[in-house]
Each structure stands twice: as structure tokens, then as C-alpha cells.
Amino acid sequence: MGERGRRPVPDGGSNGDGSPSGDSTAGVSEDSDRTALVRELYDAIPFHRELELEVLAVTPRKAETRIPFDGSLVGNPDLQVLHGGVISSIVDLTGAAVFIGHRGDYTPTVDLRVNYLEAAGKHPLYATATIERRGENIGVASVEVESGDAVCATGTGVYKLRE
């Protein structure tokens, strides 16, 4: 896990079966790195700084973020596991990052679903978001969150892309 932040985020313009994806990123260069843009926008928000959220990579189809373990984020002191709100935050922020990178501006969350699979222990959280659909007005991203060597949560975020 410790080397994860140095790994490039894979990118692609297909649905995994070789067919083109149904969104407007299919023709975008895989080398379109939007990390610096999203970092600048996210670093301006006090809540993100409080979480020590780190934007690791943002490409046209994927985003990867990290939140280090911090004892002040524990939700159950007996078990020393992270609060579910921290996990839902990283799901939301990572899902939005892909669309923020595309828009160049913040995007409101329309809907968020988080599936808590197991407790997130004393490890950094790593989240990876992949675009499922980008329409004209709405975008959908699926997110997977890891703690240690386990997937601790998955989620789906829906984001408004137009005013």
C-alpha cells in the first residue's frame, strides 16, 4: 500500500470489453493529467485540509486520493477504526474529482451511496474513482476504498455537470 501514491492511475476509453465507453472522454488523450488542477481546487477547502486529503492522480476517466490515518478521525475508540463519515467523504471527494478535473470547477453532489464492507483500521485510506457515465448534465462515478490490504468500502456518486 505504501507505494500506491507513486503508481500511475490506469486510464482508458473502453468499457473493459474493447467497446467504446458511452461518455465524452473516449476521445480524450490518456495523457491528460488533471491532478494539479484538482489539487489546487481541493487544497482551498478547509475540510479537505483537515482530513489531510491528498489528490494523487486525476485523468480523464479516473481519480485516486489518499487520507492518512489520524487518531482524531476514529469513530470507535474501543476498536480504533475510522469514522464512517471519513469513508463517505473520501468516496464523495474522489468521485467528484474526475468531473472537477474535466469541468475545471467544483461540481455539486446529487446522490451518494456508500457500502461499508469492513472496518477501516489504522491505515491510510486510498480511494479510486472510475467514471461509469458522463452525460450532458449528470455524471456517475464508482469508487473503491482500501484500508490496509482490504477493500473497506465501495460507493457510487452522482454529480451535476451543468448549472
C-alpha positions as a printed NumPy array, in Angstrom:
array([[  0.   ,   0.   ,   0.   ],
       [  2.751,   2.485,   0.806],
       [  3.837,   2.671,  -2.843],
       [  0.33 ,   3.245,  -4.159],
       [  0.703,   7.002,  -4.482],
       [  3.594,   6.529,  -6.91 ],
       [  1.635,   4.238,  -9.22 ],
       [  0.072,   5.831, -12.298],
       [ -3.699,   5.618, -12.478],
       [ -4.633,   3.433, -15.469],
       [ -6.834,   5.173, -17.966],
       [ -8.808,   4.084, -20.95 ],
       [-11.588,   4.832, -23.318],
       [-13.388,   1.497, -23.332],
       [-15.872,  -0.343, -21.206],
       [-13.378,  -3.087, -20.433],
       [-14.64 ,  -5.284, -23.268],
       [-12.935,  -3.27 , -26.007],
       [-16.075,  -1.333, -26.928],
       [-16.   ,   2.458, -26.656],
       [-17.346,   3.975, -23.479],
       [-20.613,   5.882, -23.59 ],
       [-19.204,   9.211, -22.404],
       [-17.37 ,  12.152, -23.871],
       [-13.954,  11.097, -22.502],
       [-13.498,   8.314, -25.085],
       [-11.684,  10.678, -27.467],
       [ -9.629,  12.44 , -24.768],
       [ -5.935,  11.694, -24.615],
       [ -4.946,   9.24 , -21.923],
       [ -2.097,  11.594, -21.052],
       [ -4.44 ,  14.401, -19.971],
       [ -3.236,  14.835, -16.404],
       [ -5.621,  16.978, -14.371],
       [ -4.044,  16.332, -10.991],
       [ -2.634,  19.827, -10.423],
       [ -5.963,  21.496, -11.221],
       [ -7.936,  19.326,  -8.795],
       [ -5.246,  19.675,  -6.101],
       [ -5.434,  23.461,  -6.345],
       [ -9.232,  23.479,  -6.008],
       [ -9.302,  20.883,  -3.216],
       [ -6.461,  22.458,  -1.221],
       [ -8.505,  25.669,  -0.94 ],
       [-11.18 ,  23.932,   1.164],
       [-10.557,  23.831,   4.954],
       [-12.411,  20.497,   5.388],
       [-10.109,  18.825,   2.859],
       [ -7.063,  20.238,   4.64 ],
       [ -8.429,  18.996,   7.996],
       [ -8.727,  15.496,   6.546],
       [ -5.252,  15.878,   5.002],
       [ -6.82 ,  14.723,   1.733],
       [ -4.16 ,  14.186,  -0.914],
       [ -5.077,  14.123,  -4.597],
       [ -2.714,  11.519,  -6.035],
       [ -3.822,  11.438,  -9.674],
       [ -6.656,  12.631, -11.891],
       [ -7.012,  11.588, -15.531],
       [ -9.973,  11.841, -17.907],
       [-11.5  ,   8.599, -16.572],
       [-10.056,   8.008, -13.094],
       [ -9.027,   9.718,  -9.892],
       [ -7.062,   8.499,  -6.908],
       [ -6.889,  10.096,  -3.45 ],
       [ -5.463,   9.333,  -0.027],
       [ -6.308,  10.257,   3.56 ],
       [ -3.683,   9.311,   6.173],
       [ -4.758,   7.606,   9.373],
       [ -5.261,  10.103,  12.179],
       [ -6.478,   9.176,  15.65 ],
       [ -8.794,  12.197,  15.675],
       [-10.819,  10.555,  12.86 ],
       [-11.572,   7.383,  14.848],
       [-15.279,   6.6  ,  15.169],
       [-15.   ,   3.714,  17.626],
       [-12.281,   4.212,  20.28 ],
       [-12.582,   0.627,  21.514],
       [-11.728,  -0.78 ,  18.09 ],
       [ -9.627,   2.159,  16.813],
       [-11.423,   2.187,  13.454],
       [-12.159,   5.217,  11.313],
       [-15.487,   7.007,  11.453],
       [-17.867,   6.17 ,   8.599],
       [-18.129,   9.861,   7.762],
       [-14.453,   9.907,   6.788],
       [-15.041,   6.98 ,   4.462],
       [-18.122,   8.548,   2.885],
       [-16.158,  11.792,   2.452],
       [-13.347,  10.112,   0.541],
       [-15.91 ,   8.306,  -1.629],
       [-17.62 ,  11.595,  -2.473],
       [-14.479,  13.659,  -2.967],
       [-12.758,  11.057,  -5.132],
       [-15.851,  10.51 ,  -7.27 ],
       [-16.216,  14.254,  -7.792],
       [-12.508,  14.714,  -8.607],
       [-12.838,  13.124, -12.05 ],
       [-15.615,  15.501, -13.039],
       [-13.946,  18.509, -11.404],
       [-10.849,  17.754, -13.485],
       [-12.985,  17.733, -16.627],
       [-15.004,  20.875, -15.737],
       [-12.174,  22.843, -14.192],
       [-14.539,  23.822, -11.38 ],
       [-16.418,  22.325,  -8.442],
       [-19.431,  20.116,  -9.092],
       [-22.337,  19.506,  -6.706],
       [-23.101,  16.001,  -5.488],
       [-26.621,  14.915,  -6.444],
       [-26.603,  11.476,  -4.81 ],
       [-24.126,   9.332,  -2.892],
       [-24.293,   5.687,  -1.912],
       [-21.662,   4.059,   0.281],
       [-21.368,   0.355,   1.014],
       [-19.336,  -0.23 ,   4.188],
       [-17.732,  -3.642,   3.745],
       [-15.419,  -3.815,   6.756],
       [-13.836,  -1.575,   9.347],
       [-11.062,   0.769,   8.231],
       [ -8.238,   0.32 ,  10.693],
       [ -5.034,   2.197,  11.468],
       [ -4.016,   2.547,   7.82 ],
       [ -4.263,   5.324,   5.28 ],
       [ -7.37 ,   5.243,   3.101],
       [ -6.833,   5.024,  -0.649],
       [ -9.758,   5.639,  -2.969],
       [-10.01 ,   5.12 ,  -6.704],
       [-12.914,   6.512,  -8.725],
       [-13.829,   5.458, -12.252],
       [-16.348,   7.195, -14.466],
       [-19.334,   4.963, -15.154],
       [-21.233,   7.526, -17.212],
       [-20.782,  11.127, -18.231],
       [-23.878,  12.648, -19.741],
       [-24.582,  16.227, -20.67 ],
       [-25.941,  17.186, -17.234],
       [-25.092,  14.321, -14.869],
       [-22.004,  12.191, -14.234],
       [-21.761,   8.902, -12.336],
       [-18.575,   7.513, -10.764],
       [-17.936,   4.256,  -8.942],
       [-15.431,   4.35 ,  -6.091],
       [-13.456,   1.717,  -4.216],
       [-11.786,   2.488,  -0.864],
       [ -8.931,   0.439,   0.574],
       [ -7.58 ,   0.336,   4.116],
       [ -4.502,  -1.806,   4.574],
       [ -4.794,  -4.739,   2.198],
       [ -8.603,  -4.818,   2.159],
       [-11.386,  -3.028,   0.352],
       [-13.283,  -1.417,   3.225],
       [-15.97 ,   0.343,   1.164],
       [-17.383,   0.884,  -2.287],
       [-19.648,   3.626,  -3.445],
       [-21.398,   5.428,  -6.258],
       [-21.541,   9.181,  -6.631],
       [-23.801,  11.162,  -8.946],
       [-22.66 ,  14.689,  -9.81 ],
       [-24.262,  17.667, -11.52 ],
       [-22.176,  18.735, -14.501],
       [-24.094,  21.799, -15.675],
       [-25.597,  24.786, -13.933]])
